[in-house]
Amino acid sequence: MSSSAIPVRLNLLLLLLALRLWLVELVAVPLAVAWFHPAYGLLLVAAVLLIPLRWQLLHEAVHGLLLPSVRYNRLAGRLLGISLGIPFDVWRQAHHLHHRYSRSAACRVEVYEPGEEAGWQRRLYLWLRLCGAAYLMALAGSLLLLFCPALGRWRWLAGRAPLLPLLQRRVWRSPQRHCARLDALLAWLLPGLSLLIYGAHDWMLWLALLARALLISLTDHVCFAGQPLGDARRAANLALPRWLGLCLLNSHLRGVHHLWPQLCWQALPQRFVSARLEWDGRFSQAICLRQWRATPATGLPVIPRRKAGTGIMPADSITPS
């Protein structure tokens, strides 16, 4: 993608807004609460409501689409990752695997195999994920990947997260591993220091962090729930008011993004129109209803490998290599 296609000025403004909200969250609010009045804690509401925007900025950086310079794009991604608690280089590797294995047996959150798993078990797992556990697992997983060399040999964990051994090998072979470790330490150290500044009002930051976990977990899977199996490029395009879609950097057009991952967020609506794609439902309905349903694998259509194109990883070929 040419650098001219990236909305550089707008992305820079959004990046500065995201980093300012981070400083408000960790520094400005606790100082204002300590020196002036606890009511200044309400400023955290703005920081929390814009968490999805900050998360999507990180997503743009992961794809190299936030800034045209590779160096500055990675620097921006690292800062965003630290501010959101997840090392950029780990999340980039994990996200690239997601694009390759999505809707395969290794990456289908709401789907279970009848006879191998009870429906209520998958529902419980799904509900916990949507209520914040997806983000919390990403936090814990990034630390384990970076600091626990034996993680990939834990059979119990590898059986429930088939991509984990492959992800760990990628992370440990990466020349950016030491930078990722530093980012992970900063991502935990800075909020810890901020809690000391909050003092007796530390519950405010805890609530903000829990709200972050909830918002990211709720919106992360919404465009994949109920989609056909077998095609890693398949995701939903969900209808949203234009202004709200812009606030989410058009992440409701995840189907367009998975077909053309080289497009920046601003180009997605135009491609949706030019490709004559159709809506797969309303965003509000998907986030409140559809994604909460556990589905047996036999209840979803399967796209044959020959029709799925690149990115397809059948269930029998997910063994990490």
C-alpha positions in Angstrom: 0.0 0.0 0.0 1.4 3.4 -0.9 2.0 5.8 1.9 -0.2 8.4 0.2 -3.2 6.2 0.8 -2.7 6.4 4.6 -4.5 9.4 6.2 -1.3 10.4 7.9 -2.5 13.7 9.5 -5.7 12.3 10.8 -3.9 9.2 12.1 -1.4 11.4 13.9 -4.2 13.5 15.5 -5.9 10.3 16.6 -2.6 8.9 17.9 -2.0 12.1 19.9 -5.5 11.9 21.3 -5.0 8.2 22.3 -1.7 9.0 24.1 -3.2 12.0 25.8 -6.0 9.9 27.1 -3.4 7.5 28.4 -1.7 10.3 30.3 -5.0 11.6 31.6 -5.8 8.1 32.9 -2.5 7.5 34.6 -1.3 11.0 35.7 -3.8 13.8 35.2 -6.8 12.2 36.9 -5.0 11.0 40.1 -3.3 14.3 40.6 -6.6 16.2 40.1 -8.4 13.9 42.4 -5.6 14.3 45.1 -5.2 18.0 44.8 -8.7 19.3 44.0 -11.8 17.0 44.1 -12.7 13.4 43.6 -15.2 14.5 40.9 -12.3 14.8 38.5 -12.4 11.0 38.4 -15.3 11.4 35.9 -12.7 12.2 33.3 -11.9 8.5 33.2 -15.3 8.0 31.5 -14.0 9.7 28.4 -10.8 7.6 28.4 -12.9 4.4 28.8 -15.4 5.3 26.1 -12.6 5.8 23.6 -10.9 2.5 24.4 -12.3 0.9 21.1 -10.8 3.7 19.1 -7.4 3.2 20.8 -7.7 -0.6 20.2 -8.3 0.0 16.5 -5.4 2.4 16.2 -3.2 -0.5 17.5 -4.8 -2.7 14.9 -3.8 -0.3 12.2 -0.3 -0.2 13.5 -0.2 -4.0 13.5 -0.9 -4.0 9.8 1.6 -1.2 9.2 -1.1 1.2 8.2 -1.0 3.8 10.9 2.0 5.7 9.7 3.9 5.4 6.3 7.3 5.1 8.0 8.0 1.5 9.2 10.1 2.9 12.0 7.5 5.4 13.3 4.6 3.0 12.7 6.3 0.5 15.0 7.1 3.1 17.6 3.5 4.3 17.6 2.4 0.7 17.8 4.7 0.1 20.8 3.3 3.1 22.6 -0.2 2.1 22.0 0.5 -1.5 23.1 2.0 -0.3 26.3 -0.9 2.0 26.9 -3.3 -0.9 26.4 -1.3 -3.4 28.4 -0.2 -5.7 25.5 3.3 -5.7 23.9 3.0 -4.6 20.3 5.3 -7.3 18.8 3.5 -10.1 20.6 0.1 -8.8 19.5 1.3 -8.4 15.9 2.4 -12.0 15.7 -0.8 -13.2 17.3 -2.9 -11.1 14.9 -1.2 -12.4 11.8 -1.9 -15.9 13.0 -5.5 -14.9 13.4 -5.7 -13.8 9.8 -4.3 -17.2 8.7 -6.3 -19.5 11.0 -9.6 -17.6 11.6 -12.7 -19.9 11.4 -10.5 -23.0 11.5 -10.7 -25.5 14.4 -7.8 -23.5 16.0 -9.6 -20.2 16.0 -13.4 -20.3 16.4 -14.5 -19.0 19.8 -18.2 -19.8 19.8 -18.1 -23.2 18.0 -17.9 -26.6 19.7 -17.9 -30.2 18.5 -20.9 -32.2 19.7 -19.8 -35.3 21.5 -16.4 -33.8 22.3 -17.6 -30.9 24.4 -20.9 -30.1 26.1 -22.8 -27.1 24.8 -23.0 -25.5 28.3 -19.3 -25.7 28.7 -18.7 -23.7 25.5 -21.5 -21.2 26.5 -19.8 -20.6 29.9 -16.4 -20.2 28.2 -17.9 -17.8 25.6 -19.7 -15.7 28.2 -16.6 -15.4 30.3 -14.6 -14.3 27.3 -17.2 -11.7 26.3 -17.4 -10.3 29.9 -13.7 -9.4 29.9 -11.8 -12.7 30.0 -10.7 -12.4 26.3 -8.6 -9.3 27.2 -7.4 -10.7 30.5 -6.2 -13.9 28.7 -4.3 -11.7 26.2 -2.6 -9.9 29.1 -1.6 -13.0 30.9 -0.7 -14.8 27.7 1.6 -12.1 26.5 3.6 -12.4 29.8 3.7 -16.2 29.7 4.8 -16.1 26.0 7.7 -13.7 26.8 8.9 -15.0 30.1 8.0 -18.7 30.3 10.1 -20.8 27.8 8.3 -24.0 28.7 4.8 -22.6 27.9 4.5 -24.4 24.5 5.2 -27.7 26.2 2.2 -27.5 28.5 0.0 -30.1 27.0 -3.2 -29.1 28.8 -2.8 -25.5 27.6 -1.7 -26.4 24.1 -4.8 -28.7 23.7 -7.1 -25.7 24.5 -5.1 -23.2 22.5 -3.7 -25.0 19.5 -1.9 -22.0 18.1 0.0 -21.2 21.3 3.1 -23.3 20.6 3.4 -21.8 17.1 2.9 -18.3 18.5 5.6 -18.9 21.1 8.1 -20.1 18.5 7.4 -17.0 16.4 7.8 -14.7 19.4 11.0 -16.3 20.6 12.6 -16.3 17.2 11.7 -12.6 16.7 14.6 -10.1 17.0 12.2 -7.8 18.7 11.6 -10.2 21.6 13.7 -8.1 24.1 11.9 -4.9 23.1 8.6 -6.8 23.7 9.8 -7.8 27.2 10.5 -4.2 28.0 7.1 -3.2 26.7 5.4 -5.8 28.8 7.2 -4.6 32.0 6.3 -1.0 31.2 2.7 -2.0 30.5 2.4 -3.4 34.1 4.8 -1.0 35.9 3.2 2.3 34.8 -0.4 1.5 35.9 1.1 0.1 39.2 2.9 3.4 39.8 -0.3 5.2 38.9 -2.3 3.3 41.6 0.1 4.7 44.1 -0.8 8.3 43.0 -4.5 7.5 43.1 -4.0 6.4 46.8 -7.3 5.9 48.5 -9.1 6.5 45.2 -7.3 3.6 43.4 -10.7 2.0 42.9 -11.3 4.5 40.1 -8.4 3.1 38.0 -9.4 -0.4 38.8 -12.9 0.3 37.4 -11.4 1.9 34.3 -9.2 -1.1 33.7 -12.1 -3.5 34.1 -14.2 -1.4 31.7 -11.3 -1.6 29.2 -11.3 -5.4 29.5 -15.1 -5.5 29.0 -15.2 -3.2 26.0 -12.3 -4.9 24.2 -13.7 -8.4 24.9 -17.2 -7.4 23.7 -16.0 -5.9 20.4 -13.2 -8.2 19.5 -15.3 -11.2 18.3 -18.5 -9.5 17.2 -17.8 -9.7 13.4 -16.8 -13.4 13.5 -19.7 -14.9 15.5 -21.8 -17.3 13.4 -19.7 -17.0 10.2 -19.1 -20.0 8.0 -16.2 -22.3 8.9 -13.2 -23.0 6.8 -12.4 -19.6 5.2 -10.0 -17.4 7.2 -11.1 -14.5 5.0 -14.7 -14.7 6.1 -16.0 -12.1 8.6 -19.1 -10.0 8.9 -19.8 -6.5 7.7 -22.2 -5.0 10.3 -24.4 -1.9 9.8 -23.6 1.1 12.0 -24.4 4.8 11.8 -21.6 6.4 9.8 -20.5 8.6 12.7 -20.2 5.7 15.0 -18.4 3.6 12.4 -15.8 6.4 12.1 -15.4 6.4 15.9 -14.5 2.7 15.6 -12.3 3.3 12.6 -14.7 1.3 10.5 -14.0 -1.9 12.4 -17.6 -2.9 11.8 -16.4 -3.6 8.2 -14.3 -6.6 9.3 -15.4 -8.6 6.3 -13.9 -6.0 3.9 -10.7 -5.9 6.0 -10.2 -9.7 5.9 -10.6 -9.7 2.2 -8.3 -6.7 1.6 -6.1 -6.4 4.8 -3.8 -4.0 2.9 -6.5 -1.3 3.0 -6.3 1.4 5.7 -9.4 2.0 7.8 -10.5 5.0 5.7 -10.6 3.0 2.5 -12.9 0.3 3.8 -16.3 1.9 3.2 -15.4 2.8 -0.4 -14.3 -0.8 -1.1 -17.5 -2.1 0.5 -19.5 -0.1 -2.0 -17.3 -0.8 -5.0 -17.3 -4.6 -4.3 -21.1 -4.5 -4.0 -21.0 -6.3 -0.7 -24.1 -6.6 1.5 -24.6 -6.1 5.2 -24.6 -9.2 7.4 -26.9 -7.7 10.0 -26.8 -4.8 12.5 -23.9 -4.3 14.8 -26.2 -3.7 17.8 -27.9 -7.0 17.2 -24.7 -8.9 16.8 -23.0 -7.5 19.9 -26.0 -8.0 22.1 -27.4 -11.3 20.8 -25.6 -13.2 18.1 -22.2 -13.4 19.6 -23.5 -14.8 22.9 -24.7 -18.0 21.3 -22.5 -21.1 21.4 -23.0 -23.0 18.1 -22.3 -26.7 17.3 -19.9 -27.1 14.4 -22.6 -29.0 12.5 -24.8 -26.0 12.7 -22.6 -23.8 10.5 -21.8 -24.1 6.8 -18.3 -25.1 5.8 -16.6 -23.5 2.8 -14.5 -26.1 0.9 -10.8 -25.4 0.8 -10.8 -25.0 -3.0 -13.3 -22.1 -2.8 -11.9 -20.5 0.2 -8.7 -19.2 -1.4 -5.6 -18.1 0.5 -5.6 -18.1 4.2 -7.5 -21.4 4.6 -6.2 -23.7 7.3 -8.4 -26.9 7.5 -8.9 -28.5 10.9 -6.5 -31.4 10.1 -3.6 -29.1 9.3 -3.3 -26.8 12.3 -0.4 -28.6 13.8 2.3 -26.0 14.2 5.3 -26.4 12.0 
